[in-house]
Amino acid sequence: MTQFFGGPDLYTQQYGPPMLRAKHLPHPVSLERKAEWLSCMQGALDEIGLEGPVREQVFQRLALTAQHMVNRTEDGGF
């Protein structure tokens, strides 16, 4: 998460580039699934009590990443 939020590239140094989208391509990620995942992330942020501007920044970053992961239309096509 350090690298994800703009910190040192510790993950890349140890494991190589994250390549999140490539790793998700075998799995159908539709707009509906994106919304479901973001709902889960909202719940996680609620659970840890993250509030205010930091919460908005975290959620905005998660939302951008979620949109980038979308690889299918709702009907299952590309």
N, C-alpha and C positions, 0 to 999 in steps of 0.2 A: 504494500500500500504506500510505502514511502515514495517509490518511483511514480506510482499512479497519480499522486498528488503533487508532483513536481520536485520531490527531493532527490537525493543521490540515487543513481541507477544501480542500487544494490542487487536487485533481481537480475538485471541483465548481466552484471559482472559474474554472478554465480551460475545462471542457467541459460543465458543468451536472451535475445529479444523476446518479449512476451508473446507477440503475434496472436493477440486475443481473437481477432476476427478469423484468421486462418484456423485456429483451434476449434472455433465454433461452427465452421462451414458444414461439417458432417451432420450437425444437429439443426432441425428446423427452428428458426427463430423468426416468428412473425410479429407483426405489430401488436397482436393480442398478447403474445408471450412476453414481449417487451414490457407492455403495460403491467402484466402480472408480476414480472420480476421487479419493476420499479415500485409496485405496491409492497412487495416484500421488503425492499430496501427502506421504504418509508417506515414500515413497522420496526425494522432493526434500529433506525435512527430514533424512533419513539422509545424503544426499549432501553437504549443507552442514555436517553434524556438529552440528546444533542439538540440545541435550540439556537435561534438567532441567525446572524449572518454566516456563521461557520456552517450551520446546517444547510443553508441555502447554497453555499459554495460546494459543499460535498454532494448534495443532491443534484446540482446542475452538472457536475462532472460525471456522476453516475448516469444521468439522463443522456448526455452526449455519447457515452460509451455504449449504452443500451441501444441507441439509434444506430450506431456503427455496426452492431452485431446483427441487425435485421438482415436476413438473407432469403426470406421467402415472403410471398404475398399471402394474404389470408386463405386463399384457396389451395395453398400448397405448392404453387409454381414459383419460379425464380423471377 
